[in-house]
């Protein structure tokens, strides 16, 4: 019975390839914090929504801002990194590049005031996030380009041609 619940070793964090296709995904084990995020998301989407409550992210849960959704697309000569970061201005974003990493940081602060007669309301909200991605290949940071439109950040990161493995002749 315990064997049924056990997963194959080395399959955590992998996305299976469609039938007949070669897998090109980069696999790695999830950290304990990432596993907790996945479990929390499943709980909020499944159980909470069936009970009539909004999912935690839909209700403005504070953890939502800590992990923008990101796609990394290998286009041959470059990598396209696309991140959904709604509600933040480009002035509040910063991007750092390493040889095989990209870090996206953002910070926001919003203040609203409302006064009507003897009624006064003031709300202040602030938040920040940081996400560091491991890239599948080394990139040329000095040739990278970034754009930000309608809450979507796009980074075009040219690959370094001779990075990584090379053939070595035996003498």
Backbone torsions as a table, in degrees:
resi	resn	phi	psi	omega
1	UNK	NA	-39.6	179.5
2	UNK	-67.9	-23.1	-179.7
3	UNK	-69.5	-31.1	-179.5
4	UNK	-65.0	-37.3	-177.3
5	UNK	-80.9	-14.3	-176.5
6	UNK	-79.7	133.7	178.0
7	UNK	-89.5	157.8	174.8
8	UNK	-65.8	139.8	178.3
9	UNK	-64.2	138.7	176.3
10	UNK	84.3	8.3	-178.9
11	UNK	-102.9	-5.8	-179.9
12	UNK	-67.3	136.1	175.6
13	UNK	82.9	2.1	-179.7
14	UNK	-97.9	148.0	171.8
15	UNK	-107.2	122.6	-178.0
16	UNK	-67.7	145.6	178.5
17	UNK	-82.3	148.8	175.5
18	UNK	-59.8	157.2	-179.1
19	UNK	-56.6	133.2	178.1
20	UNK	83.5	-3.2	-179.2
21	UNK	-108.6	145.4	176.4
22	UNK	-82.2	134.3	179.9
23	UNK	-74.8	130.4	176.2
24	UNK	-117.7	10.3	-176.8
25	UNK	-73.8	148.1	175.2
26	UNK	-89.9	123.4	-176.9
27	UNK	-107.6	146.6	175.6
28	UNK	-159.6	157.6	177.5
29	UNK	-74.9	144.4	176.5
30	UNK	-74.8	144.5	174.7
31	UNK	-73.9	161.1	177.5
32	UNK	-56.7	-34.9	179.3
33	UNK	-69.1	-38.9	177.3
34	UNK	-65.6	-39.4	177.0
35	UNK	-61.4	-41.9	177.9
36	UNK	-62.9	-41.0	177.5
37	UNK	-59.8	-44.5	179.7
38	UNK	-62.2	-46.5	179.6
39	UNK	-63.5	-40.9	178.8
40	UNK	-63.1	-43.7	178.1
41	UNK	-61.0	-45.0	179.0
42	UNK	-61.2	-42.7	179.5
43	UNK	-62.3	-47.4	-175.6
44	UNK	-68.3	-37.1	-179.0
45	UNK	-76.8	-37.9	-175.3
46	UNK	-83.9	-76.8	-173.6
47	UNK	-62.1	-47.9	-176.1
48	UNK	-64.4	-42.0	-178.4
49	UNK	-69.6	-33.4	177.2
50	UNK	-67.5	-25.0	179.5
51	UNK	-88.2	0.8	178.0
52	UNK	94.0	0.3	178.1
53	UNK	-91.6	149.4	175.2
54	UNK	-70.0	154.1	174.6
55	UNK	-61.2	152.7	-174.7
56	UNK	-57.6	-40.9	178.5
57	UNK	-64.0	-36.4	179.5
58	UNK	-69.0	-27.2	-178.5
59	UNK	-85.8	4.9	179.8
60	UNK	83.6	29.7	179.8
61	UNK	-55.3	133.5	-173.5
62	UNK	-61.6	-25.7	-178.5
63	UNK	-71.9	-18.3	-176.1
64	UNK	-59.1	-39.0	-177.1
65	UNK	-70.9	-14.9	-175.9
66	UNK	-79.1	-12.5	-175.9
67	UNK	-141.7	84.0	176.7
68	UNK	-64.2	148.0	178.5
69	UNK	-73.3	132.6	-173.4
70	UNK	-132.9	138.1	171.2
71	UNK	-114.9	138.3	172.6
72	UNK	-119.1	119.2	-175.3
73	UNK	-118.3	123.0	177.7
74	UNK	-87.5	113.2	-177.5
75	UNK	-106.3	24.1	178.6
76	UNK	94.9	-83.9	-177.9
77	UNK	-85.6	-14.6	179.2
78	UNK	-145.7	169.4	174.8
79	UNK	-111.8	138.3	174.3
80	UNK	-108.6	120.7	176.1
81	UNK	-108.8	123.1	-178.6
82	UNK	-122.6	123.1	-178.2
83	UNK	-124.2	133.6	176.2
84	UNK	-88.9	114.9	-178.3
85	UNK	-135.2	70.4	-178.1
86	UNK	-73.0	153.4	174.2
87	UNK	78.1	15.6	179.6
88	UNK	-131.9	146.0	180.0
89	UNK	-92.8	159.2	-177.3
90	UNK	-66.1	-24.5	177.7
91	UNK	-67.5	-22.5	-178.8
92	UNK	-94.0	7.4	179.7
93	UNK	-107.6	148.0	170.4
94	UNK	-140.1	146.1	-177.0
95	UNK	-127.9	131.8	176.3
96	UNK	-122.3	136.4	179.9
97	UNK	-116.3	136.6	169.0
98	UNK	-111.8	-174.1	178.8
99	UNK	-61.1	-44.0	-179.3
100	UNK	-131.2	26.2	177.0
101	UNK	-138.8	154.8	171.1
102	UNK	-135.3	135.0	178.4
103	UNK	-118.6	127.1	178.4
104	UNK	-112.8	124.7	178.9
105	UNK	-121.9	147.2	176.2
106	UNK	-149.0	152.6	-179.3
107	UNK	-144.3	138.3	179.2
108	UNK	-139.1	149.7	176.6
109	UNK	-144.2	128.7	-178.2
110	UNK	-132.4	134.8	179.7
111	UNK	-132.5	128.8	176.6
112	UNK	-124.3	140.5	177.7
113	UNK	-127.3	143.6	177.1
114	UNK	-142.6	122.9	178.8
115	UNK	-127.7	127.6	175.9
116	UNK	-143.2	105.0	-179.3
117	UNK	61.4	-120.5	179.5
118	UNK	-92.7	8.7	179.6
119	UNK	-98.1	130.2	178.8
120	UNK	-137.4	130.8	177.4
121	UNK	-134.5	135.3	177.9
122	UNK	-139.7	127.3	178.5
123	UNK	-125.1	133.5	178.2
124	UNK	-124.8	128.4	174.9
125	UNK	-133.2	144.2	177.5
126	UNK	-147.7	158.6	179.2
127	UNK	-168.8	163.8	177.5
128	UNK	-147.9	160.5	176.1
129	UNK	-146.7	162.1	173.5
130	UNK	-150.5	132.8	177.3
131	UNK	-135.7	124.6	177.2
132	UNK	-110.9	128.0	-178.6
133	UNK	-111.9	137.8	170.8
134	UNK	-85.3	124.3	-178.7
135	UNK	-90.3	149.5	-177.8
136	UNK	-72.0	-13.0	177.0
137	UNK	-152.7	164.8	179.3
138	UNK	-70.7	145.1	-178.0
139	UNK	-125.1	155.9	177.4
140	UNK	-91.4	96.4	-176.4
141	UNK	-61.8	-30.6	-178.9
142	UNK	-72.0	-13.6	178.7
143	UNK	-109.2	5.4	-177.4
144	UNK	-71.3	150.4	177.6
145	UNK	-129.8	145.9	179.9
146	UNK	-132.0	143.3	173.5
147	UNK	-140.0	154.1	-178.3
148	UNK	-141.0	111.8	-179.5
149	UNK	-137.9	132.4	175.6
150	UNK	50.8	42.1	176.3
151	UNK	79.3	7.8	179.3
152	UNK	-116.6	120.2	176.6
153	UNK	-93.7	129.1	176.4
154	UNK	-122.4	129.0	176.8
155	UNK	-117.1	128.9	173.6
156	UNK	-107.3	115.0	-173.4
157	UNK	-117.3	102.5	178.9
158	UNK	-63.9	137.0	178.4
159	UNK	-76.7	151.6	172.6
160	UNK	-85.3	122.2	-172.4
161	UNK	-57.5	-50.1	-172.2
162	UNK	-98.4	21.1	179.9
163	UNK	-77.3	150.1	174.0
164	UNK	88.9	-143.2	-173.3
165	UNK	-72.4	148.6	175.4
166	UNK	-143.0	158.2	-179.6
167	UNK	-81.0	137.9	-179.6
168	UNK	-121.7	122.7	177.9
169	UNK	-80.3	144.2	179.4
170	UNK	-93.4	127.8	179.2
171	UNK	-84.1	NA	NA
